[in-house]
Amino acid sequence: MSQSSIEKKPRRPAEVDKYVDTFLSTVCDTSRRYILELLALADTDEDEKMPEMRSGEIAKAIGLSAATTSEHLRQLTEVGLVASRRERNVVYYQLHNHKLVSAFHELVEALDHDYALRKEM
């Protein structure tokens, strides 16, 4: 690598780097990735209302305790990927930023494909 290409590192504002790092560390947790995949199962258009699931349903589907699932959902909500609404004592969750979740799933699919190719070698 030449010195000039080393000096041309991509730069963005520090707050954007922090946001990207927080997003990636949040979605790269296996349980949180499973939650996103579960909430994205229904094939809907971005304009349609995203399907909702109760926190207890999510916990049961991914095999975690309610408390652990709630913590994962809180983190996904903090980075803006999941939105919640309360109806009496039940909390419903749905994808909030379909475009980010879709891009992340495309990355996971590309990694699955790359892994399968490497395994064939």
Backbone as JSON Lines, residues from 0, in Angstrom:
{"i":0,"aa":"M","n":[0.83,-1.16,0.0],"ca":[0.0,0.0,0.0],"c":[0.88,1.24,0.0]}
{"i":1,"aa":"S","n":[0.56,2.17,-0.84],"ca":[1.36,3.39,-0.9],"c":[1.0,4.33,0.25]}
{"i":2,"aa":"Q","n":[1.91,5.23,0.53],"ca":[1.7,6.2,1.62],"c":[0.47,7.05,1.34]}
{"i":3,"aa":"S","n":[0.22,7.41,0.07],"ca":[-0.92,8.27,-0.25],"c":[-2.24,7.56,0.0]}
{"i":4,"aa":"S","n":[-2.31,6.25,-0.26],"ca":[-3.57,5.54,0.0],"c":[-3.81,5.36,1.49]}
{"i":5,"aa":"I","n":[-2.75,5.27,2.27],"ca":[-2.9,5.18,3.72],"c":[-3.44,6.49,4.28]}
{"i":6,"aa":"E","n":[-3.0,7.59,3.72],"ca":[-3.44,8.91,4.19],"c":[-4.88,9.21,3.81]}
{"i":7,"aa":"K","n":[-5.47,8.48,2.87],"ca":[-6.83,8.73,2.4],"c":[-7.85,7.83,3.09]}
{"i":8,"aa":"K","n":[-7.66,7.58,4.37],"ca":[-8.62,6.76,5.11],"c":[-9.98,7.45,5.11]}
{"i":9,"aa":"P","n":[-11.05,6.66,5.02],"ca":[-12.37,7.28,5.09],"c":[-12.56,7.93,6.46]}
{"i":10,"aa":"R","n":[-13.06,9.13,6.45],"ca":[-13.3,9.87,7.69],"c":[-14.73,10.34,7.72]}
{"i":11,"aa":"R","n":[-15.3,10.27,8.87],"ca":[-16.63,10.82,9.1],"c":[-16.6,11.46,10.47]}
{"i":12,"aa":"P","n":[-17.56,12.28,10.79],"ca":[-17.56,12.89,12.12],"c":[-17.55,11.83,13.22]}
{"i":13,"aa":"A","n":[-16.9,12.15,14.32],"ca":[-16.76,11.2,15.43],"c":[-18.1,10.69,15.92]}
{"i":14,"aa":"E","n":[-19.13,11.54,15.94],"ca":[-20.45,11.09,16.43],"c":[-21.08,10.07,15.49]}
{"i":15,"aa":"V","n":[-20.78,10.18,14.18],"ca":[-21.29,9.2,13.23],"c":[-20.55,7.88,13.42]}
{"i":16,"aa":"D","n":[-19.23,7.94,13.6],"ca":[-18.47,6.72,13.89],"c":[-19.01,6.03,15.14]}
{"i":17,"aa":"K","n":[-19.29,6.81,16.16],"ca":[-19.83,6.24,17.41],"c":[-21.18,5.58,17.16]}
{"i":18,"aa":"Y","n":[-22.04,6.24,16.38],"ca":[-23.35,5.66,16.05],"c":[-23.19,4.34,15.29]}
{"i":19,"aa":"V","n":[-22.32,4.32,14.29],"ca":[-22.08,3.11,13.5],"c":[-21.55,1.99,14.39]}
{"i":20,"aa":"D","n":[-20.59,2.3,15.25],"ca":[-20.03,1.29,16.15],"c":[-21.09,0.74,17.1]}
{"i":21,"aa":"T","n":[-21.93,1.62,17.64],"ca":[-23.0,1.19,18.54],"c":[-24.0,0.3,17.81]}
{"i":22,"aa":"F","n":[-24.38,0.71,16.6],"ca":[-25.31,-0.07,15.79],"c":[-24.75,-1.47,15.53]}
{"i":23,"aa":"L","n":[-23.5,-1.52,15.05],"ca":[-22.9,-2.81,14.71],"c":[-22.74,-3.7,15.93]}
{"i":24,"aa":"S","n":[-22.31,-3.15,17.05],"ca":[-22.16,-3.99,18.26],"c":[-23.51,-4.47,18.75]}
{"i":25,"aa":"T","n":[-24.55,-3.68,18.55],"ca":[-25.9,-4.09,18.97],"c":[-26.42,-5.23,18.1]}
{"i":26,"aa":"V","n":[-26.34,-5.08,16.78],"ca":[-26.92,-6.09,15.89],"c":[-26.06,-7.33,15.75]}
{"i":27,"aa":"C","n":[-24.81,-7.26,16.15],"ca":[-23.93,-8.43,16.01],"c":[-24.07,-9.41,17.16]}
{"i":28,"aa":"D","n":[-24.89,-9.12,18.14],"ca":[-25.19,-10.09,19.18],"c":[-26.17,-11.11,18.6]}
{"i":29,"aa":"T","n":[-25.9,-12.39,18.79],"ca":[-26.71,-13.45,18.19],"c":[-28.19,-13.35,18.59]}
{"i":30,"aa":"S","n":[-28.47,-13.15,19.85],"ca":[-29.87,-13.08,20.3],"c":[-30.59,-11.89,19.69]}
{"i":31,"aa":"R","n":[-29.93,-10.74,19.63],"ca":[-30.57,-9.57,19.04],"c":[-30.77,-9.75,17.54]}
{"i":32,"aa":"R","n":[-29.82,-10.41,16.9],"ca":[-29.99,-10.72,15.47],"c":[-31.19,-11.63,15.27]}
{"i":33,"aa":"Y","n":[-31.36,-12.63,16.14],"ca":[-32.52,-13.51,16.05],"c":[-33.82,-12.74,16.23]}
{"i":34,"aa":"I","n":[-33.83,-11.78,17.15],"ca":[-35.03,-10.97,17.36],"c":[-35.36,-10.18,16.08]}
{"i":35,"aa":"L","n":[-34.35,-9.57,15.48],"ca":[-34.58,-8.82,14.24],"c":[-35.09,-9.73,13.14]}
{"i":36,"aa":"E","n":[-34.49,-10.91,13.02],"ca":[-34.93,-11.85,11.99],"c":[-36.36,-12.3,12.24]}
{"i":37,"aa":"L","n":[-36.72,-12.52,13.49],"ca":[-38.07,-12.93,13.85],"c":[-39.08,-11.84,13.5]}
{"i":38,"aa":"L","n":[-38.76,-10.6,13.86],"ca":[-39.68,-9.5,13.57],"c":[-39.76,-9.19,12.07]}
{"i":39,"aa":"A","n":[-38.76,-9.59,11.32],"ca":[-38.74,-9.33,9.87],"c":[-39.3,-10.49,9.06]}
{"i":40,"aa":"L","n":[-39.78,-11.54,9.71],"ca":[-40.25,-12.72,8.98],"c":[-41.36,-12.42,8.0]}
{"i":41,"aa":"A","n":[-42.3,-11.58,8.4],"ca":[-43.39,-11.25,7.49],"c":[-42.86,-10.41,6.35]}
{"i":42,"aa":"D","n":[-43.17,-10.8,5.15],"ca":[-42.68,-10.09,3.97],"c":[-43.64,-8.94,3.66]}
{"i":43,"aa":"T","n":[-43.31,-7.75,4.15],"ca":[-44.17,-6.59,3.92],"c":[-43.4,-5.52,3.19]}
{"i":44,"aa":"D","n":[-44.14,-4.64,2.54],"ca":[-43.53,-3.47,1.91],"c":[-43.21,-2.46,3.0]}
{"i":45,"aa":"E","n":[-42.28,-1.56,2.71],"ca":[-41.91,-0.54,3.67],"c":[-43.1,0.35,4.03]}
{"i":46,"aa":"D","n":[-44.05,0.53,3.11],"ca":[-45.18,1.41,3.36],"c":[-46.23,0.76,4.24]}
{"i":47,"aa":"E","n":[-46.25,-0.57,4.29],"ca":[-47.23,-1.27,5.11],"c":[-46.8,-1.23,6.57]}
{"i":48,"aa":"K","n":[-47.79,-1.38,7.44],"ca":[-47.5,-1.43,8.87],"c":[-46.77,-2.74,9.16]}
{"i":49,"aa":"M","n":[-45.66,-2.63,9.88],"ca":[-44.88,-3.81,10.22],"c":[-45.64,-4.66,11.24]}
{"i":50,"aa":"P","n":[-45.5,-5.97,11.16],"ca":[-46.18,-6.84,12.13],"c":[-45.6,-6.63,13.52]}
{"i":51,"aa":"E","n":[-46.43,-6.88,14.53],"ca":[-46.0,-6.72,15.91],"c":[-45.98,-8.08,16.6]}
{"i":52,"aa":"M","n":[-45.15,-8.17,17.64],"ca":[-45.11,-9.36,18.49],"c":[-45.01,-8.91,19.93]}
{"i":53,"aa":"R","n":[-45.64,-9.67,20.82],"ca":[-45.51,-9.39,22.25],"c":[-44.14,-9.86,22.71]}
{"i":54,"aa":"S","n":[-43.64,-9.19,23.73],"ca":[-42.31,-9.54,24.23],"c":[-42.26,-11.0,24.67]}
{"i":55,"aa":"G","n":[-43.32,-11.51,25.28],"ca":[-43.36,-12.91,25.71],"c":[-43.28,-13.88,24.54]}
{"i":56,"aa":"E","n":[-43.92,-13.52,23.43],"ca":[-43.86,-14.36,22.22],"c":[-42.43,-14.39,21.67]}
{"i":57,"aa":"I","n":[-41.78,-13.25,21.7],"ca":[-40.41,-13.17,21.21],"c":[-39.5,-14.03,22.09]}
{"i":58,"aa":"A","n":[-39.65,-13.89,23.41],"ca":[-38.82,-14.66,24.34],"c":[-39.0,-16.16,24.1]}
{"i":59,"aa":"K","n":[-40.23,-16.59,23.96],"ca":[-40.5,-18.02,23.74],"c":[-39.91,-18.5,22.41]}
{"i":60,"aa":"A","n":[-40.06,-17.68,21.36],"ca":[-39.59,-18.07,20.03],"c":[-38.07,-18.22,19.98]}
{"i":61,"aa":"I","n":[-37.34,-17.38,20.72],"ca":[-35.88,-17.47,20.65],"c":[-35.28,-18.22,21.83]}
{"i":62,"aa":"G","n":[-36.13,-18.65,22.77],"ca":[-35.66,-19.51,23.86],"c":[-34.89,-18.79,24.96]}
{"i":63,"aa":"L","n":[-35.26,-17.55,25.23],"ca":[-34.62,-16.79,26.3],"c":[-35.63,-16.42,27.37]}
{"i":64,"aa":"S","n":[-35.14,-16.05,28.53],"ca":[-36.03,-15.6,29.59],"c":[-36.65,-14.27,29.19]}
{"i":65,"aa":"A","n":[-37.77,-13.95,29.84],"ca":[-38.44,-12.68,29.57],"c":[-37.53,-11.5,29.91]}
{"i":66,"aa":"A","n":[-36.8,-11.59,31.01],"ca":[-35.92,-10.49,31.44],"c":[-34.79,-10.27,30.44]}
{"i":67,"aa":"T","n":[-34.17,-11.36,29.99],"ca":[-33.07,-11.25,29.02],"c":[-33.58,-10.7,27.7]}
{"i":68,"aa":"T","n":[-34.73,-11.17,27.27],"ca":[-35.32,-10.69,26.02],"c":[-35.66,-9.21,26.12]}
{"i":69,"aa":"S","n":[-36.19,-8.79,27.26],"ca":[-36.52,-7.37,27.45],"c":[-35.28,-6.49,27.35]}
{"i":70,"aa":"E","n":[-34.17,-6.97,27.89],"ca":[-32.92,-6.2,27.8],"c":[-32.46,-6.09,26.35]}
{"i":71,"aa":"H","n":[-32.54,-7.18,25.61],"ca":[-32.17,-7.14,24.19],"c":[-33.09,-6.19,23.42]}
{"i":72,"aa":"L","n":[-34.39,-6.25,23.7],"ca":[-35.34,-5.37,23.03],"c":[-35.08,-3.9,23.38]}
{"i":73,"aa":"R","n":[-34.7,-3.64,24.62],"ca":[-34.36,-2.27,25.03],"c":[-33.19,-1.75,24.2]}
{"i":74,"aa":"Q","n":[-32.16,-2.58,24.03],"ca":[-30.99,-2.16,23.26],"c":[-31.34,-1.93,21.79]}
{"i":75,"aa":"L","n":[-32.18,-2.79,21.22],"ca":[-32.6,-2.61,19.83],"c":[-33.45,-1.35,19.67]}
{"i":76,"aa":"T","n":[-34.22,-1.03,20.7],"ca":[-35.03,0.19,20.68],"c":[-34.14,1.42,20.76]}
{"i":77,"aa":"E","n":[-33.1,1.36,21.59],"ca":[-32.18,2.5,21.75],"c":[-31.49,2.89,20.44]}
{"i":78,"aa":"V","n":[-31.15,1.89,19.6],"ca":[-30.5,2.22,18.32],"c":[-31.51,2.47,17.21]}
{"i":79,"aa":"G","n":[-32.8,2.43,17.54],"ca":[-33.83,2.8,16.58],"c":[-34.25,1.71,15.63]}
{"i":80,"aa":"L","n":[-33.93,0.47,15.91],"ca":[-34.32,-0.62,15.01],"c":[-35.68,-1.2,15.36]}
{"i":81,"aa":"V","n":[-36.07,-1.07,16.6],"ca":[-37.33,-1.64,17.08],"c":[-38.11,-0.53,17.78]}
{"i":82,"aa":"A","n":[-39.42,-0.56,17.6],"ca":[-40.31,0.37,18.29],"c":[-41.24,-0.45,19.17]}
{"i":83,"aa":"S","n":[-41.69,0.15,20.25],"ca":[-42.6,-0.57,21.15],"c":[-43.83,0.27,21.42]}
{"i":84,"aa":"R","n":[-44.89,-0.43,21.79],"ca":[-46.09,0.24,22.27],"c":[-46.68,-0.62,23.38]}
{"i":85,"aa":"R","n":[-47.22,0.05,24.36],"ca":[-47.8,-0.64,25.51],"c":[-49.31,-0.6,25.41]}
{"i":86,"aa":"E","n":[-49.91,-1.75,25.65],"ca":[-51.36,-1.86,25.72],"c":[-51.67,-2.57,27.03]}
{"i":87,"aa":"R","n":[-52.09,-1.78,28.02],"ca":[-52.25,-2.24,29.39],"c":[-50.92,-2.77,29.91]}
{"i":88,"aa":"N","n":[-50.86,-4.06,30.23],"ca":[-49.6,-4.61,30.77],"c":[-48.82,-5.42,29.73]}
{"i":89,"aa":"V","n":[-49.19,-5.29,28.47],"ca":[-48.52,-6.02,27.39],"c":[-47.76,-5.03,26.52]}
{"i":90,"aa":"V","n":[-46.5,-5.37,26.21],"ca":[-45.7,-4.53,25.33],"c":[-45.54,-5.24,23.99]}
{"i":91,"aa":"Y","n":[-45.84,-4.51,22.93],"ca":[-45.72,-5.03,21.57],"c":[-44.5,-4.39,20.91]}
{"i":92,"aa":"Y","n":[-43.79,-5.19,20.12],"ca":[-42.6,-4.7,19.42],"c":[-42.74,-4.93,17.93]}
{"i":93,"aa":"Q","n":[-42.17,-4.01,17.18],"ca":[-42.13,-4.16,15.73],"c":[-40.88,-3.46,15.22]}
{"i":94,"aa":"L","n":[-40.48,-3.82,14.0],"ca":[-39.34,-3.15,13.4],"c":[-39.67,-1.69,13.2]}
{"i":95,"aa":"H","n":[-38.69,-0.85,13.45],"ca":[-38.91,0.59,13.3],"c":[-38.22,1.11,12.05]}
{"i":96,"aa":"N","n":[-37.02,0.65,11.78],"ca":[-36.27,1.13,10.62],"c":[-36.05,-0.05,9.67]}
{"i":97,"aa":"H","n":[-37.06,-0.28,8.85],"ca":[-37.04,-1.43,7.95],"c":[-35.84,-1.41,7.02]}
{"i":98,"aa":"K","n":[-35.42,-0.24,6.57],"ca":[-34.31,-0.14,5.62],"c":[-32.99,-0.6,6.26]}
{"i":99,"aa":"L","n":[-32.73,-0.2,7.5],"ca":[-31.51,-0.64,8.18],"c":[-31.54,-2.14,8.45]}
{"i":100,"aa":"V","n":[-32.68,-2.64,8.87],"ca":[-32.8,-4.08,9.14],"c":[-32.62,-4.87,7.86]}
{"i":101,"aa":"S","n":[-33.21,-4.39,6.78],"ca":[-33.07,-5.06,5.48],"c":[-31.62,-5.1,5.03]}
{"i":102,"aa":"A","n":[-30.92,-3.99,5.18],"ca":[-29.5,-3.94,4.8],"c":[-28.69,-4.9,5.65]}
{"i":103,"aa":"F","n":[-28.99,-4.96,6.93],"ca":[-28.27,-5.87,7.82],"c":[-28.53,-7.32,7.41]}
{"i":104,"aa":"H","n":[-29.78,-7.64,7.07],"ca":[-30.1,-9.01,6.65],"c":[-29.42,-9.37,5.33]}
{"i":105,"aa":"E","n":[-29.29,-8.41,4.45],"ca":[-28.55,-8.67,3.2],"c":[-27.1,-9.0,3.51]}
{"i":106,"aa":"L","n":[-26.52,-8.3,4.47],"ca":[-25.15,-8.59,4.88],"c":[-25.05,-10.01,5.46]}
{"i":107,"aa":"V","n":[-25.99,-10.39,6.31],"ca":[-25.99,-11.73,6.91],"c":[-26.13,-12.79,5.82]}
{"i":108,"aa":"E","n":[-27.02,-12.55,4.85],"ca":[-27.19,-13.5,3.74],"c":[-25.91,-13.62,2.92]}
{"i":109,"aa":"A","n":[-25.24,-12.51,2.69],"ca":[-23.97,-12.53,1.94],"c":[-22.92,-13.33,2.71]}
{"i":110,"aa":"L","n":[-22.9,-13.17,4.02],"ca":[-21.95,-13.93,4.85],"c":[-22.29,-15.42,4.84]}
{"i":111,"aa":"D","n":[-23.6,-15.75,4.89],"ca":[-24.01,-17.16,4.79],"c":[-23.52,-17.76,3.48]}
{"i":112,"aa":"H","n":[-23.71,-17.01,2.4],"ca":[-23.3,-17.49,1.08],"c":[-21.78,-17.65,1.01]}
{"i":113,"aa":"D","n":[-21.05,-16.68,1.51],"ca":[-19.59,-16.75,1.51],"c":[-19.11,-17.94,2.33]}
{"i":114,"aa":"Y","n":[-19.72,-18.18,3.47],"ca":[-19.36,-19.31,4.3],"c":[-19.59,-20.62,3.56]}
{"i":115,"aa":"A","n":[-20.74,-20.74,2.88],"ca":[-21.04,-21.96,2.13],"c":[-20.02,-22.19,1.01]}
{"i":116,"aa":"L","n":[-19.61,-21.12,0.33],"ca":[-18.61,-21.25,-0.72],"c":[-17.27,-21.7,-0.15]}
{"i":117,"aa":"R","n":[-16.87,-21.15,0.96],"ca":[-15.6,-21.51,1.58],"c":[-15.62,-22.97,2.07]}
{"i":118,"aa":"K","n":[-16.78,-23.4,2.54],"ca":[-16.91,-24.76,3.03],"c":[-16.77,-25.76,1.89]}
{"i":119,"aa":"E","n":[-17.2,-25.38,0.69],"ca":[-17.12,-26.26,-0.48],"c":[-15.68,-26.43,-0.95]}
{"i":120,"aa":"M","n":[-14.82,-25.5,-0.64],"ca":[-13.43,-25.54,-1.12],"c":[-12.65,-26.65,-0.49]}
